[in-house]
Amino acid sequence: MGKGQAGAALAGLITYGLTYGALSAVALEPLPGVQLDWHPWGEARPAGALCRGTYVMPEYRLPATDDPQQVRTESDSAFYGEEGETILGGEVILRRGDSQLESPQVSVPASREQAFAEGPLALRDQNLLVRGQSAEVSLVSDAAHIDSAHYVIHDQRLRGNALQLARQEDGRYRLTAANFTTCDPGDEMWRLVTGDLVLDRETGFGTARHARLEMGQVPVFYWPWVRFPIDDRRHTGFLWPEIGASGGALDYAQPFYWNIAPNHDATLTPRLITDRGLLLGGEYRYLFPTDAGQVEGAFLSSDGGGSSDDPNAASRRFEGEDRWYIDYRHSGYFDRRNRYDLRYGGASDGRYFDDYGSIFGDDPSNMHRLARLQHLGDVWQFDARAEGFQRLDDPLRERDKPFYRLPSLTANARFTQEGGFYQQWRSNLTYFWRDVDEVAIPREREAAVGSRLHLSPATGWRFDESWGYLEPRVEWLYTAYALDYGQRDIDRDTSLQRAVPVSSIDGGLVFERELDLGGRDYRHTLEPRLNYAYVPVQDQRDFPVFDTSERAFSWNQLWSPHRFSGSDRVGDLNRLSVGLESRLLEDAGGRERLSFGVGQAFYFDDRNIDLDGDPDTLPPESDFERYYNATRDRSSLISRLDWQIDDHWRSRLEWIYDDRQQRTERSSAYLQYRADAGHVLNLGYRWELQGFDPSVEPDDDEFRDFDREEFDLSFAWNASPRVDLIGRALYDYTNDRFLDQLAGVQWNDCCYGLQLVWRRWIDDSGTARIDNDVTEHGIFLRFVLKGLGGVGGDAGDYFEQAVPGYRATAF
């Protein structure tokens, strides 16, 4: 069939469907809400209620009998007809089991197997009301036929009408020339109109033939056959599609959900991306009493390369190649102290999620691989694992490939005695490995693989009173290596040992006073603190770097004797830190309203040890920042402020200022407003001096060759209980550009919901170099008809990430 013929056939199908539906579904005059058990909220409307009221099923007018098959009746009058039938008149009520019939006149033939009722009548069942003009009701089964029916399913908020409604003996309801909606009475925003509708409350499904969707009584879509859930249970079947547009391409995904068992399910998702091809994705989940897990993945054969006309574009790097990813997760426990975890993630290449991930760009930067056993005792904790990562960078340099831990064995313990004495044991044995060309690694310290044993026993004493505390502590760090440099020709020792003592003493005082501010009682504290730490220098030039980096200066680092993360370096240190904190506490519950701290460290010796590990040399003076940080006799001043201004406003400030160079090294300011109505406003500012973080070296991809200065604005405005407006703008003041722009609206009504998002952002291609940046944009739409389904995936989680403090309303 040619394109023109196919289009004509489709148009004919839709035209036929809309016409057939119009002829087959004769509209009945709607009933007022009061006749449908509708109760408007009025002044008692709950906060955040989207609907104008609720359906409430009244109590049965007749009590149930002991025998559910027995019929109980009540009427104003009764007499026998000429053929032996019983005719009940006035206000007639019949009840059998959970069914109750109310009618002005009911005729019961002599066989006593059915009853004929005249309208206006009402037939009630559990959470069901049907009103009609006439009915035939079985007195020996659940069957019933009602003409000109109006019905309500209370708990599902589903209402509609039909020329005829038949309740079959198996409990299903079959409706002819019918419609339904979940909108409030009097609201016809949408409805499904069909010539043949079956509602199965037992399975939770409805099916309709020759159905059309009307929006405001305007036909917009036609289905020859459609199946949909009528409650919240999980059901096998097609889910509503997800549609998006990004980079000029249409992205259409059609999920199919398979409810395998109560504890197993799967989702299969074919996804057509017009400039890429057909991507087949899937997810399988399972749940057992002590175990749970899921596996997901996707595959595309022969990537189409995207829409770019530039043959060197990053999006065309894997054109013609197969693309895929897989992610398996499993967790379980043997008992309350022993558990295990499994994880395997992998992708065909480092650009997979850049090309096929979320339009919001919030995809993983690596794929985790893990097999772990844990024991969590009161004293001892054990951890045995094999762990690694696939780093999703493209291209990925040899030196940036992460190490695998094959295996890593950890044993930790803590012992305490009366009087404040304690001992601590920490130990780890790990074999580090990665698949690299050792010769291609520029730094020898990063070229090795091998095993590392690290032991760190410690002992200390903690004196702790309400007015102050004192804690002297001694720790011994022992590390041993067995290394292999492969094909690389080196002049380094491959069997290494190091033992370094770490001593520290930490102490502080707490002064308190009662304070009356604005008629409120507070406790005001003044808390001076001193911390001395000493770590001797030791030669570590031959030592590798597996998992270690130098820490950036911070408030926490002011009080720590460890200059490096990881165990490959122990930084020399002879330092006294001085600090002062002050807090404002509400006396009623001890809630902290304000916390302010200022501190500085004073160094008595230079810091010789860096990642090169040479104890005899300092960085060259030509590298001013490194040399200055290694030789300065005092740290920058650091101050921080946390202020809960009131129940709606809060702020946080941090400032690291070098009083010798008279410059700010790092600063940040954050202000948040959260209203009871759901409004959220976030204002943020961040400044960071180039090279401030010593863990990022100049030849790293993450190194910025400029001072960072950024402004961040995000908000969510609850314009009404139904409408949320969401926005964000992240501005790079240094380079005069927006890093991220977002505008979205979420409309959540009683019977439908809408999410519409526009986003434009900078994709940094995994580096901090501006010349590698690419501008991306995307549009996202989700539309849900409650009780029927919807189109598009949920953006609520992304809204919450983009706007801290916002809580999206679930559809």
Buried (B, 14 or more C-beta within 10 A) or exposed (E): EEEEEEEEEEEEEBEEBBEBBBEBBEEBEBBEBEBBBBEBEEEEBEEEEBBBBBBEBEEEEBEBEEEEEEBBBBBEEBEEEEEEBBBBBEEBBBBBBBBBBBBBBBBBBEEEEBBBBBBBBBBBBEBBBBBBBBBBBBBEBBBBBBBBBBBBBBEBBBBBBBBBBBBBEEBBBBBBBBBBBBBBBEBBBBBBBBBBBBBBBEBBBBBBBBBBBBBEEEBEBBBEEBBBBBBEEEBEBBBBBBBBBBBEBEBBBBBBBBEEEEEEBBBBBBBBBEBBBEBBBBBBBBEEEEEBBBBBBBBBEBBBBBBBEEEEBBBBBBBEEEBBBBBBBBBBBEEEEBBBBBBBBBBBBBBBBBBBBBBBBEEBEBBBBBBBBBBEEEEEBBBBBBBBBBBBBBEBBBBBBBBBBBBBBBBBBBEEEEEBEBEBBBBBBBBBBBEBEBEEBEEBBBBBBBBBBBBBBBBBEBEEEEEBBBBBBEBBBBBBBEBEBEEBEBEBEBEBEBEBEBBBBBBBBBEBEEBEEEEEEBBBBEBBBBBBBBBBBBEBBBBBBBBBBBBBBBBEBBBBBBBBEBBBBBBBBBBBBBBBBBBBBBEEEEEBBBBBBBBBBEBEBBBBBBBBBBEEEBBEEEBEBBBBBBBBEBBBBBBBBBBBEEEEBBBBBBBBBBEEEEEBBBBBBBBBBBEEEBBBBBBBBBBBBBBBBBBBBEEBBBBBEEBBBBBBBBBBBBEEBBBBBBBBBBBBBBBEEBBBBBBBBBBBBBBBBBBBBBBBBBEBBBBBBBEEBEEBBBEBBBBBBBBBBBBBBBBBEBBBEBBBBBBBBEB
